[in-house]
Amino acid sequence: PVEAAEGIIAAAREAIEKEPESLNHHIAIVQAYQDIGDFGRALEWLERARKLRAGVSDPNLARQAVELRVDRLKADSAQIGDKERSVMELRITEYRDLVAEYPDEAPFQLELANQLRAAGRLDEAIVHYQAAQRSTKLRVLATFGLGECFQGKGLHDLAVEQFRAAKDELLVMDELKKQVVYALGCCLETMGRNDEAIAEFKQIYSADIGFRDVAAKLGGDYGSK
């Protein structure tokens, strides 16, 4: 792998001498260094790529830079303490910067919201989930995350509204819909609305009997008679 990567790097560098504005050749070098775990040099070349005419305003390259910095931190053997927490805080810092630089990029809003929710910073997460809801493509994920934040804050009535809104937009009982319906059922269960909760769990049961603990929630002998 190392020899192959070195070959790719050498060929791409030679090509860049002829085509200095070629984004593809720069990215080939980034990928090659990434493949052999040299995240520092991968970042150096990615920053060069981001200065090219074709890369200067590309949010995908900005996201890639964040992930490379995260990979570099994960690989840092000198990192002491809670590395998982350090990675989470780095992601929050980096995605907050991306949101400031690209305020209309809903994927960055959603990723920042996810990281903030994972860190338990629910009020901050809510702001960015609400911003991400403006995206048609990401609205369901953002609505689901918003519901989870409300649930985490004990605002179960608001959580139910969000879970139902997300559920209504999902037409097929895929993995995402099962997660949404399960969260809705659990929220209703917490509120003491057991009949409604059971109705939600039954929808999952009819599609996937093995999903989490829905069979147990409906009673171990449910459907056996």
Secondary structure, 3 states (H helix, E strand, C coil): CHHHHHHHHHHHHHHHHHCCCCHHHHHHHHHHHHHCCCHHHHHHHHHHHHCCCCCCCCHHHHHHHHHHHHHHHHHCCCCCCCHHHHHHHHHHHHHHHHHHHCCCCHHHHHHHHHHHHHCCCHHHHHHHHHHHCCCCCCHHHHHHHHHHHHHHCCCHHHHHHHHHHHHHHCCCCCHHHHHHHHHHHHHHHHCCCHHHHHHHHHHHHHHCCCCCCHHHHCCCCCCCC
